[in-house]
Amino acid sequence: MFIITRVRFKNGKQHEHITHVEMYSTVDKKTDSCSVADVVAYLRKHETGIYVKDGDKNIPIVIVEADPPYIRTKADGKLTNNLLSLPTF
């Protein structure tokens, strides 16, 4: 499982402007950064496994099918802004 801890934006501050994320692996206890394209590819292959923490909850990351695709969080069946409230790097 991966937890997104920080985001990087380009040309704006909305979900579609996130270009990279920093993720913490709960398996190997390491932090690494990757592009949103990499996150999208991972989710297309595995469908789940990348989250944002909101207190004790793990909020899943989902793909928004656009051109190009981007990522958002989805809590209780609703798209949410958890990624936008994370620190930047």
C-alpha positions, -999 to +999 in steps of 0.1 A: +000+000+000+012+035-008+002+067+010+006+100-009+022+126+014+030+155-009+022+168-043+038+190-070+018+213-092+025+230-126+005+258-141-022+259-114-034+245-082-062+221-091-062+183-094-054+184-131-023+205-124-007+179-101+023+165-120+041+144-094+034+129-060+055+118-031+044+084-017+053+064+013+053+026+010+039+009+040+056-023+028+092-013+025+089+019+047+105+041+020+094+074+004+098+081-033+083+104-059+067+096-092+047+112-119+009+112-120+012+092-152+030+065-132+002+066-106-024+063-133-006+033-148-003+016-114-040+021-107-050+008-141-030-024-134-039-029-097-072-008-094-064+001-058-035+005-034-028+042-033-043+064-007-042+097+012-045+097+050-074+117+065-071+112+102-074+074+108-090+068+074-073+058+041-090+077+013-085+060-021-070+076-051-090+073-083-084+082-120-103+109-136-106+101-173-096+133-190-070+142-216-045+136-199-059+116-171-054+129-136-060+117-100-084+126-072-095+112-039-129+095-035-144+092+000-178+077+007-185+076-030-178+113-035-149+130-052-130+150-026-101+175-023-077+156+000-048+159-025-051+197-027-046+200+010-013+181+011+020+199+014+039+205-018+075+196-028 
